[in-house]
Amino acid sequence: MAIPKAKNKARKSYLEENPTTSASTRMFSQASDKATRLQLYVRDRQLIKELKLASVEEERSISQLFEEWATQWLEQRSRKRS
């Protein structure tokens, strides 16, 4: 069942203003398009631990960090190919 737009807007502003809302929840509530889910498998447990700590310190989701890193990498890649 679809949620009416008015409810969506109220929920979105609540999520953005609530300090206990996770960074990833805030990020997806702000997204204009629907997000796609991607599962990453990382073998290095220490890397994951440091990544989680850094994302908490920066108040940013791991999803945001990977999105930025992937964007930067793709830009560098396209410059190298040109």
PDB file with one MODEL, atoms N, CA, C and O in Angstrom:
MODEL        1
ATOM      1  N   MET A   1       0.836  -1.181   0.000  1.00  0.00           N
ATOM      2  CA  MET A   1       0.000   0.000   0.000  1.00  0.00           C
ATOM      3  C   MET A   1       0.880   1.244   0.000  1.00  0.00           C
ATOM      4  O   MET A   1       1.815   1.339   0.795  1.00  0.00           O
ATOM      5  N   ALA A   2       0.599   2.170  -0.857  1.00  0.00           N
ATOM      6  CA  ALA A   2       1.389   3.397  -0.963  1.00  0.00           C
ATOM      7  C   ALA A   2       1.081   4.343   0.190  1.00  0.00           C
ATOM      8  O   ALA A   2      -0.058   4.443   0.645  1.00  0.00           O
ATOM      9  N   ILE A   3       2.111   5.027   0.650  1.00  0.00           N
ATOM     10  CA  ILE A   3       1.949   6.014   1.721  1.00  0.00           C
ATOM     11  C   ILE A   3       1.695   7.367   1.066  1.00  0.00           C
ATOM     12  O   ILE A   3       2.411   7.750   0.140  1.00  0.00           O
ATOM     13  N   PRO A   4       0.683   8.094   1.534  1.00  0.00           N
ATOM     14  CA  PRO A   4       0.418   9.408   0.938  1.00  0.00           C
ATOM     15  C   PRO A   4       1.624  10.333   1.049  1.00  0.00           C
ATOM     16  O   PRO A   4       2.427  10.220   1.975  1.00  0.00           O
ATOM     17  N   LYS A   5       1.740  11.263   0.075  1.00  0.00           N
ATOM     18  CA  LYS A   5       2.885  12.164   0.028  1.00  0.00           C
ATOM     19  C   LYS A   5       3.016  13.004   1.289  1.00  0.00           C
ATOM     20  O   LYS A   5       4.137  13.261   1.729  1.00  0.00           O
ATOM     21  N   ALA A   6       1.928  13.434   1.878  1.00  0.00           N
ATOM     22  CA  ALA A   6       1.981  14.257   3.090  1.00  0.00           C
ATOM     23  C   ALA A   6       2.651  13.491   4.225  1.00  0.00           C
ATOM     24  O   ALA A   6       3.448  14.057   4.974  1.00  0.00           O
ATOM     25  N   LYS A   7       2.332  12.214   4.352  1.00  0.00           N
ATOM     26  CA  LYS A   7       2.971  11.390   5.393  1.00  0.00           C
ATOM     27  C   LYS A   7       4.454  11.226   5.104  1.00  0.00           C
ATOM     28  O   LYS A   7       5.273  11.274   6.022  1.00  0.00           O
ATOM     29  N   ASN A   8       4.810  11.031   3.833  1.00  0.00           N
ATOM     30  CA  ASN A   8       6.213  10.890   3.453  1.00  0.00           C
ATOM     31  C   ASN A   8       7.000  12.141   3.820  1.00  0.00           C
ATOM     32  O   ASN A   8       8.104  12.041   4.356  1.00  0.00           O
ATOM     33  N   LYS A   9       6.441  13.329   3.535  1.00  0.00           N
ATOM     34  CA  LYS A   9       7.126  14.580   3.851  1.00  0.00           C
ATOM     35  C   LYS A   9       7.303  14.743   5.347  1.00  0.00           C
ATOM     36  O   LYS A   9       8.364  15.175   5.799  1.00  0.00           O
ATOM     37  N   ALA A  10       6.282  14.406   6.127  1.00  0.00           N
ATOM     38  CA  ALA A  10       6.376  14.516   7.583  1.00  0.00           C
ATOM     39  C   ALA A  10       7.425  13.552   8.115  1.00  0.00           C
ATOM     40  O   ALA A  10       8.217  13.917   8.984  1.00  0.00           O
ATOM     41  N   ARG A  11       7.440  12.339   7.610  1.00  0.00           N
ATOM     42  CA  ARG A  11       8.424  11.347   8.044  1.00  0.00           C
ATOM     43  C   ARG A  11       9.838  11.789   7.671  1.00  0.00           C
ATOM     44  O   ARG A  11      10.777  11.629   8.452  1.00  0.00           O
ATOM     45  N   LYS A  12       9.975  12.346   6.468  1.00  0.00           N
ATOM     46  CA  LYS A  12      11.280  12.788   5.997  1.00  0.00           C
ATOM     47  C   LYS A  12      11.828  13.888   6.896  1.00  0.00           C
ATOM     48  O   LYS A  12      12.994  13.832   7.286  1.00  0.00           O
ATOM     49  N   SER A  13      11.016  14.889   7.233  1.00  0.00           N
ATOM     50  CA  SER A  13      11.512  15.971   8.087  1.00  0.00           C
ATOM     51  C   SER A  13      11.812  15.452   9.489  1.00  0.00           C
ATOM     52  O   SER A  13      12.765  15.913  10.117  1.00  0.00           O
ATOM     53  N   TYR A  14      11.020  14.498   9.998  1.00  0.00           N
ATOM     54  CA  TYR A  14      11.302  13.910  11.312  1.00  0.00           C
ATOM     55  C   TYR A  14      12.651  13.196  11.295  1.00  0.00           C
ATOM     56  O   TYR A  14      13.450  13.360  12.217  1.00  0.00           O
ATOM     57  N   LEU A  15      12.908  12.412  10.261  1.00  0.00           N
ATOM     58  CA  LEU A  15      14.160  11.667  10.171  1.00  0.00           C
ATOM     59  C   LEU A  15      15.361  12.599  10.075  1.00  0.00           C
ATOM     60  O   LEU A  15      16.410  12.327  10.660  1.00  0.00           O
ATOM     61  N   GLU A  16      15.212  13.700   9.335  1.00  0.00           N
ATOM     62  CA  GLU A  16      16.321  14.631   9.165  1.00  0.00           C
ATOM     63  C   GLU A  16      16.620  15.417  10.434  1.00  0.00           C
ATOM     64  O   GLU A  16      17.772  15.776  10.679  1.00  0.00           O
ATOM     65  N   GLU A  17      15.605  15.690  11.244  1.00  0.00           N
ATOM     66  CA  GLU A  17      15.777  16.506  12.448  1.00  0.00           C
ATOM     67  C   GLU A  17      16.087  15.691  13.691  1.00  0.00           C
ATOM     68  O   GLU A  17      16.623  16.237  14.655  1.00  0.00           O
ATOM     69  N   ASN A  18      15.771  14.418  13.702  1.00  0.00           N
ATOM     70  CA  ASN A  18      15.948  13.586  14.878  1.00  0.00           C
ATOM     71  C   ASN A  18      17.419  13.235  15.062  1.00  0.00           C
ATOM     72  O   ASN A  18      18.014  12.612  14.183  1.00  0.00           O
ATOM     73  N   PRO A  19      18.032  13.632  16.214  1.00  0.00           N
ATOM     74  CA  PRO A  19      19.454  13.373  16.420  1.00  0.00           C
ATOM     75  C   PRO A  19      19.795  11.894  16.590  1.00  0.00           C
ATOM     76  O   PRO A  19      20.952  11.509  16.418  1.00  0.00           O
ATOM     77  N   THR A  20      18.817  11.069  16.921  1.00  0.00           N
ATOM     78  CA  THR A  20      19.103   9.643  17.112  1.00  0.00           C
ATOM     79  C   THR A  20      19.004   8.848  15.817  1.00  0.00           C
ATOM     80  O   THR A  20      19.306   7.654  15.798  1.00  0.00           O
ATOM     81  N   THR A  21      18.586   9.495  14.743  1.00  0.00           N
ATOM     82  CA  THR A  21      18.491   8.832  13.453  1.00  0.00           C
ATOM     83  C   THR A  21      19.890   8.589  12.906  1.00  0.00           C
ATOM     84  O   THR A  21      20.743   9.475  12.962  1.00  0.00           O
ATOM     85  N   SER A  22      20.128   7.403  12.381  1.00  0.00           N
ATOM     86  CA  SER A  22      21.461   7.086  11.863  1.00  0.00           C
ATOM     87  C   SER A  22      21.774   7.914  10.618  1.00  0.00           C
ATOM     88  O   SER A  22      20.881   8.395   9.921  1.00  0.00           O
ATOM     89  N   ALA A  23      23.057   8.061  10.369  1.00  0.00           N
ATOM     90  CA  ALA A  23      23.500   8.853   9.217  1.00  0.00           C
ATOM     91  C   ALA A  23      22.981   8.268   7.909  1.00  0.00           C
ATOM     92  O   ALA A  23      22.586   9.009   7.009  1.00  0.00           O
ATOM     93  N   SER A  24      22.980   6.943   7.800  1.00  0.00           N
ATOM     94  CA  SER A  24      22.518   6.335   6.548  1.00  0.00           C
ATOM     95  C   SER A  24      21.015   6.540   6.357  1.00  0.00           C
ATOM     96  O   SER A  24      20.557   6.731   5.230  1.00  0.00           O
ATOM     97  N   THR A  25      20.247   6.503   7.444  1.00  0.00           N
ATOM     98  CA  THR A  25      18.814   6.741   7.344  1.00  0.00           C
ATOM     99  C   THR A  25      18.543   8.169   6.894  1.00  0.00           C
ATOM    100  O   THR A  25      17.669   8.410   6.060  1.00  0.00           O
ATOM    101  N   ARG A  26      19.299   9.122   7.451  1.00  0.00           N
ATOM    102  CA  ARG A  26      19.155  10.526   7.030  1.00  0.00           C
ATOM    103  C   ARG A  26      19.524  10.679   5.560  1.00  0.00           C
ATOM    104  O   ARG A  26      18.838  11.376   4.812  1.00  0.00           O
ATOM    105  N   MET A  27      20.610  10.025   5.145  1.00  0.00           N
ATOM    106  CA  MET A  27      21.060  10.141   3.757  1.00  0.00           C
ATOM    107  C   MET A  27      19.982   9.638   2.796  1.00  0.00           C
ATOM    108  O   MET A  27      19.678  10.301   1.804  1.00  0.00           O
ATOM    109  N   PHE A  28      19.402   8.465   3.087  1.00  0.00           N
ATOM    110  CA  PHE A  28      18.405   7.909   2.186  1.00  0.00           C
ATOM    111  C   PHE A  28      17.105   8.698   2.224  1.00  0.00           C
ATOM    112  O   PHE A  28      16.384   8.742   1.227  1.00  0.00           O
ATOM    113  N   SER A  29      16.792   9.325   3.362  1.00  0.00           N
ATOM    114  CA  SER A  29      15.575  10.143   3.409  1.00  0.00           C
ATOM    115  C   SER A  29      15.743  11.411   2.585  1.00  0.00           C
ATOM    116  O   SER A  29      14.758  11.968   2.102  1.00  0.00           O
ATOM    117  N   GLN A  30      16.985  11.877   2.418  1.00  0.00           N
ATOM    118  CA  GLN A  30      17.255  13.084   1.645  1.00  0.00           C
ATOM    119  C   GLN A  30      17.397  12.797   0.152  1.00  0.00           C
ATOM    120  O   GLN A  30      17.334  13.716  -0.664  1.00  0.00           O
ATOM    121  N   ALA A  31      17.584  11.556  -0.202  1.00  0.00           N
ATOM    122  CA  ALA A  31      17.800  11.202  -1.604  1.00  0.00           C
ATOM    123  C   ALA A  31      16.551  11.490  -2.423  1.00  0.00           C
ATOM    124  O   ALA A  31      15.437  11.161  -2.015  1.00  0.00           O
ATOM    125  N   SER A  32      16.747  12.103  -3.573  1.00  0.00           N
ATOM    126  CA  SER A  32      15.606  12.416  -4.427  1.00  0.00           C
ATOM    127  C   SER A  32      15.133  11.178  -5.190  1.00  0.00           C
ATOM    128  O   SER A  32      13.941  11.029  -5.457  1.00  0.00           O
ATOM    129  N   ASP A  33      16.048  10.308  -5.534  1.00  0.00           N
ATOM    130  CA  ASP A  33      15.702   9.068  -6.222  1.00  0.00           C
ATOM    131  C   ASP A  33      15.769   7.916  -5.236  1.00  0.00           C
ATOM    132  O   ASP A  33      16.406   8.006  -4.187  1.00  0.00           O
ATOM    133  N   LYS A  34      15.108   6.848  -5.590  1.00  0.00           N
ATOM    134  CA  LYS A  34      15.206   5.661  -4.752  1.00  0.00           C
ATOM    135  C   LYS A  34      16.613   5.103  -4.844  1.00  0.00           C
ATOM    136  O   LYS A  34      17.221   5.095  -5.914  1.00  0.00           O
ATOM    137  N   ALA A  35      17.119   4.640  -3.727  1.00  0.00           N
ATOM    138  CA  ALA A  35      18.471   4.097  -3.678  1.00  0.00           C
ATOM    139  C   ALA A  35      18.459   2.626  -4.068  1.00  0.00           C
ATOM    140  O   ALA A  35      17.437   1.946  -3.981  1.00  0.00           O
ATOM    141  N   THR A  36      19.605   2.165  -4.492  1.00  0.00           N
ATOM    142  CA  THR A  36      19.788   0.762  -4.812  1.00  0.00           C
ATOM    143  C   THR A  36      20.667   0.142  -3.749  1.00  0.00           C
ATOM    144  O   THR A  36      21.643   0.752  -3.312  1.00  0.00           O
ATOM    145  N   ARG A  37      20.337  -1.037  -3.340  1.00  0.00           N
ATOM    146  CA  ARG A  37      21.103  -1.720  -2.304  1.00  0.00           C
ATOM    147  C   ARG A  37      22.229  -2.511  -2.950  1.00  0.00           C
ATOM    148  O   ARG A  37      22.032  -3.183  -3.963  1.00  0.00           O
ATOM    149  N   LEU A  38      23.415  -2.423  -2.349  1.00  0.00           N
ATOM    150  CA  LEU A  38      24.588  -3.137  -2.824  1.00  0.00           C
ATOM    151  C   LEU A  38      25.237  -3.817  -1.634  1.00  0.00           C
ATOM    152  O   LEU A  38      25.457  -3.184  -0.602  1.00  0.00           O
ATOM    153  N   GLN A  39      25.541  -5.081  -1.764  1.00  0.00           N
ATOM    154  CA  GLN A  39      26.219  -5.791  -0.688  1.00  0.00           C
ATOM    155  C   GLN A  39      27.692  -5.909  -1.042  1.00  0.00           C
ATOM    156  O   GLN A  39      28.050  -6.371  -2.125  1.00  0.00           O
ATOM    157  N   LEU A  40      28.539  -5.486  -0.115  1.00  0.00           N
ATOM    158  CA  LEU A  40      29.981  -5.585  -0.300  1.00  0.00           C
ATOM    159  C   LEU A  40      30.526  -6.617   0.676  1.00  0.00           C
ATOM    160  O   LEU A  40      30.083  -6.697   1.822  1.00  0.00           O
ATOM    161  N   TYR A  41      31.473  -7.390   0.221  1.00  0.00           N
ATOM    162  CA  TYR A  41      32.115  -8.372   1.078  1.00  0.00           C
ATOM    163  C   TYR A  41      33.570  -7.964   1.261  1.00  0.00           C
ATOM    164  O   TYR A  41      34.322  -7.851   0.293  1.00  0.00           O
ATOM    165  N   VAL A  42      33.952  -7.745   2.505  1.00  0.00           N
ATOM    166  CA  VAL A  42      35.305  -7.308   2.823  1.00  0.00           C
ATOM    167  C   VAL A  42      35.906  -8.327   3.784  1.00  0.00           C
ATOM    168  O   VAL A  42      35.323  -8.620   4.828  1.00  0.00           O
ATOM    169  N   ARG A  43      37.062  -8.864   3.436  1.00  0.00           N
ATOM    170  CA  ARG A  43      37.703  -9.897   4.259  1.00  0.00           C
ATOM    171  C   ARG A  43      38.425  -9.339   5.470  1.00  0.00           C
ATOM    172  O   ARG A  43      38.534 -10.014   6.495  1.00  0.00           O
ATOM    173  N   ASP A  44      38.917  -8.117   5.364  1.00  0.00           N
ATOM    174  CA  ASP A  44      39.745  -7.521   6.416  1.00  0.00           C
ATOM    175  C   ASP A  44      38.861  -6.968   7.535  1.00  0.00           C
ATOM    176  O   ASP A  44      38.271  -5.897   7.393  1.00  0.00           O
ATOM    177  N   ARG A  45      38.772  -7.696   8.638  1.00  0.00           N
ATOM    178  CA  ARG A  45      37.928  -7.274   9.757  1.00  0.00           C
ATOM    179  C   ARG A  45      38.401  -5.965  10.366  1.00  0.00           C
ATOM    180  O   ARG A  45      37.584  -5.156  10.807  1.00  0.00           O
ATOM    181  N   GLN A  46      39.713  -5.748  10.395  1.00  0.00           N
ATOM    182  CA  GLN A  46      40.260  -4.518  10.960  1.00  0.00           C
ATOM    183  C   GLN A  46      39.835  -3.312  10.117  1.00  0.00           C
ATOM    184  O   GLN A  46      39.527  -2.248  10.655  1.00  0.00           O
ATOM    185  N   LEU A  47      39.821  -3.484   8.812  1.00  0.00           N
ATOM    186  CA  LEU A  47      39.377  -2.419   7.918  1.00  0.00           C
ATOM    187  C   LEU A  47      37.921  -2.045   8.213  1.00  0.00           C
ATOM    188  O   LEU A  47      37.583  -0.864   8.291  1.00  0.00           O
ATOM    189  N   ILE A  48      37.080  -3.038   8.374  1.00  0.00           N
ATOM    190  CA  ILE A  48      35.665  -2.791   8.677  1.00  0.00           C
ATOM    191  C   ILE A  48      35.527  -2.076  10.019  1.00  0.00           C
ATOM    192  O   ILE A  48      34.744  -1.134  10.147  1.00  0.00           O
ATOM    193  N   LYS A  49      36.284  -2.521  11.013  1.00  0.00           N
ATOM    194  CA  LYS A  49      36.226  -1.902  12.340  1.00  0.00           C
ATOM    195  C   LYS A  49      36.631  -0.430  12.267  1.00  0.00           C
ATOM    196  O   LYS A  49      35.949   0.428  12.826  1.00  0.00           O
ATOM    197  N   GLU A  50      37.732  -0.136  11.583  1.00  0.00           N
ATOM    198  CA  GLU A  50      38.197   1.241  11.452  1.00  0.00           C
ATOM    199  C   GLU A  50      37.213   2.086  10.641  1.00  0.00           C
ATOM    200  O   GLU A  50      37.004   3.262  10.940  1.00  0.00           O
ATOM    201  N   LEU A  51      36.622   1.494   9.636  1.00  0.00           N
ATOM    202  CA  LEU A  51      35.639   2.191   8.814  1.00  0.00           C
ATOM    203  C   LEU A  51      34.401   2.567   9.635  1.00  0.00           C
ATOM    204  O   LEU A  51      33.884   3.678   9.519  1.00  0.00           O
ATOM    205  N   LYS A  52      33.935   1.635  10.461  1.00  0.00           N
ATOM    206  CA  LYS A  52      32.784   1.921  11.319  1.00  0.00           C
ATOM    207  C   LYS A  52      33.097   3.041  12.304  1.00  0.00           C
ATOM    208  O   LYS A  52      32.284   3.946  12.494  1.00  0.00           O
ATOM    209  N   LEU A  53      34.265   2.985  12.927  1.00  0.00           N
ATOM    210  CA  LEU A  53      34.645   4.030  13.876  1.00  0.00           C
ATOM    211  C   LEU A  53      34.760   5.388  13.193  1.00  0.00           C
ATOM    212  O   LEU A  53      34.289   6.395  13.722  1.00  0.00           O
ATOM    213  N   ALA A  54      35.377   5.415  12.031  1.00  0.00           N
ATOM    214  CA  ALA A  54      35.531   6.670  11.297  1.00  0.00           C
ATOM    215  C   ALA A  54      34.178   7.238  10.883  1.00  0.00           C
ATOM    216  O   ALA A  54      33.973   8.450  10.941  1.00  0.00           O
ATOM    217  N   SER A  55      33.263   6.386  10.472  1.00  0.00           N
ATOM    218  CA  SER A  55      31.952   6.881  10.044  1.00  0.00           C
ATOM    219  C   SER A  55      31.176   7.464  11.222  1.00  0.00           C
ATOM    220  O   SER A  55      30.430   8.428  11.054  1.00  0.00           O
ATOM    221  N   VAL A  56      31.345   6.888  12.406  1.00  0.00           N
ATOM    222  CA  VAL A  56      30.690   7.437  13.597  1.00  0.00           C
ATOM    223  C   VAL A  56      31.311   8.779  13.960  1.00  0.00           C
ATOM    224  O   VAL A  56      30.599   9.735  14.269  1.00  0.00           O
ATOM    225  N   GLU A  57      32.647   8.849  13.924  1.00  0.00           N
ATOM    226  CA  GLU A  57      33.340  10.092  14.247  1.00  0.00           C
ATOM    227  C   GLU A  57      32.952  11.212  13.289  1.00  0.00           C
ATOM    228  O   GLU A  57      32.776  12.355  13.708  1.00  0.00           O
ATOM    229  N   GLU A  58      32.820  10.891  12.014  1.00  0.00           N
ATOM    230  CA  GLU A  58      32.492  11.886  10.996  1.00  0.00           C
ATOM    231  C   GLU A  58      30.990  12.139  10.887  1.00  0.00           C
ATOM    232  O   GLU A  58      30.555  13.046  10.177  1.00  0.00           O
ATOM    233  N   GLU A  59      30.205  11.334  11.593  1.00  0.00           N
ATOM    234  CA  GLU A  59      28.739  11.396  11.516  1.00  0.00           C
ATOM    235  C   GLU A  59      28.256  11.254  10.081  1.00  0.00           C
ATOM    236  O   GLU A  59      27.385  11.988   9.615  1.00  0.00           O
ATOM    237  N   ARG A  60      28.848  10.292   9.402  1.00  0.00           N
ATOM    238  CA  ARG A  60      28.485   9.986   8.025  1.00  0.00           C
ATOM    239  C   ARG A  60      28.324   8.482   7.926  1.00  0.00           C
ATOM    240  O   ARG A  60      28.979   7.724   8.642  1.00  0.00           O
ATOM    241  N   SER A  61      27.463   8.068   7.049  1.00  0.00           N
ATOM    242  CA  SER A  61      27.249   6.633   6.894  1.00  0.00           C
ATOM    243  C   SER A  61      28.360   6.023   6.041  1.00  0.00           C
ATOM    244  O   SER A  61      29.007   6.710   5.251  1.00  0.00           O
ATOM    245  N   ILE A  62      28.560   4.744   6.216  1.00  0.00           N
ATOM    246  CA  ILE A  62      29.527   4.024   5.395  1.00  0.00           C
ATOM    247  C   ILE A  62      29.081   4.082   3.935  1.00  0.00           C
ATOM    248  O   ILE A  62      29.915   4.130   3.031  1.00  0.00           O
ATOM    249  N   SER A  63      27.791   4.077   3.711  1.00  0.00           N
ATOM    250  CA  SER A  63      27.267   4.196   2.348  1.00  0.00           C
ATOM    251  C   SER A  63      27.714   5.501   1.703  1.00  0.00           C
ATOM    252  O   SER A  63      28.116   5.517   0.540  1.00  0.00           O
ATOM    253  N   GLN A  64      27.644   6.595   2.455  1.00  0.00           N
ATOM    254  CA  GLN A  64      28.084   7.887   1.925  1.00  0.00           C
ATOM    255  C   GLN A  64      29.567   7.845   1.578  1.00  0.00           C
ATOM    256  O   GLN A  64      29.980   8.336   0.528  1.00  0.00           O
ATOM    257  N   LEU A  65      30.366   7.255   2.467  1.00  0.00           N
ATOM    258  CA  LEU A  65      31.810   7.178   2.230  1.00  0.00           C
ATOM    259  C   LEU A  65      32.118   6.380   0.971  1.00  0.00           C
ATOM    260  O   LEU A  65      32.922   6.812   0.145  1.00  0.00           O
ATOM    261  N   PHE A  66      31.486   5.221   0.817  1.00  0.00           N
ATOM    262  CA  PHE A  66      31.731   4.402  -0.369  1.00  0.00           C
ATOM    263  C   PHE A  66      31.247   5.097  -1.637  1.00  0.00           C
ATOM    264  O   PHE A  66      31.878   4.986  -2.688  1.00  0.00           O
ATOM    265  N   GLU A  67      30.145   5.803  -1.541  1.00  0.00           N
ATOM    266  CA  GLU A  67      29.629   6.516  -2.714  1.00  0.00           C
ATOM    267  C   GLU A  67      30.628   7.592  -3.159  1.00  0.00           C
ATOM    268  O   GLU A  67      30.895   7.740  -4.351  1.00  0.00           O
ATOM    269  N   GLU A  68      31.177   8.343  -2.191  1.00  0.00           N
ATOM    270  CA  GLU A  68      32.171   9.370  -2.511  1.00  0.00           C
ATOM    271  C   GLU A  68      33.440   8.748  -3.083  1.00  0.00           C
ATOM    272  O   GLU A  68      33.972   9.225  -4.085  1.00  0.00           O
ATOM    273  N   TRP A  69      33.927   7.677  -2.441  1.00  0.00           N
ATOM    274  CA  TRP A  69      35.149   7.032  -2.916  1.00  0.00           C
ATOM    275  C   TRP A  69      34.961   6.468  -4.318  1.00  0.00           C
ATOM    276  O   TRP A  69      35.843   6.600  -5.167  1.00  0.00           O
ATOM    277  N   ALA A  70      33.826   5.846  -4.559  1.00  0.00           N
ATOM    278  CA  ALA A  70      33.570   5.266  -5.879  1.00  0.00           C
ATOM    279  C   ALA A  70      33.494   6.355  -6.941  1.00  0.00           C
ATOM    280  O   ALA A  70      34.008   6.185  -8.047  1.00  0.00           O
ATOM    281  N   THR A  71      32.859   7.462  -6.610  1.00  0.00           N
ATOM    282  CA  THR A  71      32.760   8.581  -7.547  1.00  0.00           C
ATOM    283  C   THR A  71      34.141   9.134  -7.880  1.00  0.00           C
ATOM    284  O   THR A  71      34.452   9.385  -9.044  1.00  0.00           O
ATOM    285  N   GLN A  72      34.963   9.323  -6.856  1.00  0.00           N
ATOM    286  CA  GLN A  72      36.323   9.823  -7.075  1.00  0.00           C
ATOM    287  C   GLN A  72      37.128   8.848  -7.926  1.00  0.00           C
ATOM    288  O   GLN A  72      37.837   9.259  -8.844  1.00  0.00           O
ATOM    289  N   TRP A  73      37.019   7.578  -7.625  1.00  0.00           N
ATOM    290  CA  TRP A  73      37.772   6.569  -8.361  1.00  0.00           C
ATOM    291  C   TRP A  73      37.353   6.545  -9.830  1.00  0.00           C
ATOM    292  O   TRP A  73      38.199   6.462 -10.721  1.00  0.00           O
ATOM    293  N   LEU A  74      36.046   6.617 -10.078  1.00  0.00           N
ATOM    294  CA  LEU A  74      35.571   6.616 -11.458  1.00  0.00           C
ATOM    295  C   LEU A  74      36.028   7.862 -12.214  1.00  0.00           C
ATOM    296  O   LEU A  74      36.358   7.785 -13.397  1.00  0.00           O
ATOM    297  N   GLU A  75      36.049   9.020 -11.529  1.00  0.00           N
ATOM    298  CA  GLU A  75      36.539  10.244 -12.175  1.00  0.00           C
ATOM    299  C   GLU A  75      38.017  10.109 -12.523  1.00  0.00           C
ATOM    300  O   GLU A  75      38.431  10.477 -13.623  1.00  0.00           O
ATOM    301  N   GLN A  76      38.821   9.583 -11.591  1.00  0.00           N
ATOM    302  CA  GLN A  76      40.250   9.385 -11.856  1.00  0.00           C
ATOM    303  C   GLN A  76      40.451   8.401 -13.000  1.00  0.00           C
ATOM    304  O   GLN A  76      41.313   8.597 -13.857  1.00  0.00           O
ATOM    305  N   ARG A  77      39.667   7.370 -13.005  1.00  0.00           N
ATOM    306  CA  ARG A  77      39.756   6.334 -14.042  1.00  0.00           C
ATOM    307  C   ARG A  77      39.454   6.921 -15.412  1.00  0.00           C
ATOM    308  O   ARG A  77      40.146   6.634 -16.388  1.00  0.00           O
ATOM    309  N   SER A  78      38.413   7.747 -15.475  1.00  0.00           N
ATOM    310  CA  SER A  78      38.054   8.325 -16.784  1.00  0.00           C
ATOM    311  C   SER A  78      39.113   9.322 -17.257  1.00  0.00           C
ATOM    312  O   SER A  78      39.345   9.442 -18.460  1.00  0.00           O
ATOM    313  N   ARG A  79      39.762  10.046 -16.326  1.00  0.00           N
ATOM    314  CA  ARG A  79      40.839  10.970 -16.703  1.00  0.00           C
ATOM    315  C   ARG A  79      42.041  10.205 -17.241  1.00  0.00           C
ATOM    316  O   ARG A  79      42.680  10.648 -18.196  1.00  0.00           O
ATOM    317  N   LYS A  80      42.354   9.060 -16.637  1.00  0.00           N
ATOM    318  CA  LYS A  80      43.494   8.255 -17.087  1.00  0.00           C
ATOM    319  C   LYS A  80      43.248   7.695 -18.477  1.00  0.00           C
ATOM    320  O   LYS A  80      44.180   7.574 -19.272  1.00  0.00           O
ATOM    321  N   ARG A  81      42.006   7.355 -18.776  1.00  0.00           N
ATOM    322  CA  ARG A  81      41.668   6.775 -20.081  1.00  0.00           C
ATOM    323  C   ARG A  81      41.631   7.813 -21.182  1.00  0.00           C
ATOM    324  O   ARG A  81      41.755   7.477 -22.360  1.00  0.00           O
ATOM    325  N   SER A  82      41.463   9.072 -20.809  1.00  0.00           N
ATOM    326  CA  SER A  82      41.358  10.141 -21.815  1.00  0.00           C
ATOM    327  C   SER A  82      42.697  10.521 -22.391  1.00  0.00           C
ATOM    328  O   SER A  82      42.773  11.403 -23.247  1.00  0.00           O
TER     329      SER A  82
ENDMDL
END
